[in-house]
Amino acid sequence: MRQHKLALCKHHFLEWVCDQTERNINKYKMFTKGDRVLVAVSGGKDSLALWDALNKLGYTTGGVYINLGISGDDQYSLKSQSLAEKFASDHNLVLHIVNIKSDYGKTIPEFSETNKRGKSKPCSVCGLLKRHTMNEIGSRKGYDVLVTGHNLDDEVSVLFNNVLGWQVDFLRRQSPLIPAKEGLIPKAKPFCRFYERETAAYAILANIEYIEDECPFSEGSTTIQNKELLNHLEHQRAGTKLAFYLKFLRAKKELFADLEDDKYTEALFSCPTCGQPTPKQGNCAFCRMVTRS
Amino acid sequence: MRQHKLALCKHHFLEWVCDQTERNINKYKMFTKGDRVLVAVSGGKDSLALWDALNKLGYTTGGVYINLGISGDDQYSLKSQSLAEKFASDHNLVLHIVNIKSDYGKTIPEFSETNKRGKSKPCSVCGLLKRHTMNEIGSRKGYDVLVTGHNLDDEVSVLFNNVLGWQVDFLRRQSPLIPAKEGLIPKAKPFCRFYERETAAYAILANIEYIEDECPFSEGSTTIQNKELLNHLEHQRAGTKLAFYLKFLRAKKELFADLEDDKYTEALFSCPTCGQPTPKQGNCAFCRMVTRS
């Protein structure tokens, strides 16, 4: 790990990832050992590695897997679901499974065909659907916090995009922990300081079977373009990505000193259909999508 | 010009550059027709194109050329000085020439050898020396404003670097116009919205002879690495560089709403040796460098 000037053997690497995960959880006050933690599981390396590390660290965890109905050449959703299920049963952990098609009548590709959000790519529809469903499951099943496997490369790619377009409101919101709001459980990213290659190395060394394919819709996405570019920078100057992220978190305190101001604490309404919070009166974006389609 | 969806013939391109220059000058309230404008001339395309455009627009201008004593394979300083002199005499304009070696005893490479600022590269020494000398000439000769030929690619490269390291104070200061302070004449960048290829095209189409070589010390610099990377992004999404810069200028108003606060208006002292302003009591960084060497 050039950015840390650190090289570890298998045993110490696995230990190091767990230690650092615990450190991040505490540093950003994400949750404690008394909390019930819901892990958003995709079947990929990051989410399964995260679940594994949290389990080893002694946290009380459950998983949620959302079958999006994405097939592609490799039966993406089918394959990733079976890997998530295998991990849960191997470790004797609870996995809540949501099937978008059976619950809401359509797969993600089908929703995106009839929705203006998904005209070019279904990613926006998919994001909306996942946010809604995870919060719904988390609240209904009594979890205290939702965690996702976002790694440093994911965070830095989003940050880079928000900076290129100077999207001040998005910059303001990007954080390792998004605190709870009325009707919304908190969201945390315990892996936000790990490079993607570190989470991959963890998954491999911990003998986790995960889906290696990327979502077929991610091909050519801005996220992937940004990641390539940032990898190029990292290659020129080791540690660039980590410094970019950590210095951002520090600068945020100065730039958004008014973070807690009322101005930025949007008042939330309750959706008359599903009861989840929504920034405007009337049906939430999720219910509008589902009923419209 | 993909970012503007605009293609122009020679005649209209030259006119467009002049019109846009005037527009920038007014938009950012840089200076007016009544002001005496000092152009920082390096002999390169940007500064000579800027001088040409300002002259055509009817501004009262003089130039300042600083011979840094950089030789390299191509006698960089000698060649650039003669091109600056040629431009001035062809257009019947005043050019103030400063020779670092004769005025201060050493060339830039010699200064940098004996100064900790210049241990790896002389760029920091060079910047300090140019800032000091230009302000000194500008004040002494009664100019109202100093203008430099920085183009969009220059600005965006600096911005990118400041963002990667989240250097909040540098971000706060980056602007098309740095207003006057006690003892410091204002500095403006009328070309800050032009892509480098536009200023190059202007110089060529206006038949300006300029030095094509980059400074031999710039090779492998962060600035050049950043420019390559940003060109790559621009190639993927036309207009990225311009949007990045203009959205930054807009976001600055929100991020640094406290810009005018006393906190950021450093008190300046007068250097007991040269009389120029300095942020700390005692000799300024320039005089310390010159006397120490």
Interface residues (C-beta under 8 A of the other chain):
Chain A: V163 L164 G165 W166 V168 Q225 L229 H232 L233 Q236 T240 A243 F244 K247 F248 R250 A251 E254 L255
Chain B: V163 L164 G165 W166 V168 Q225 L229 H232 L233 Q236 T240 A243 F244 K247 F248 R250 A251 E254 L255
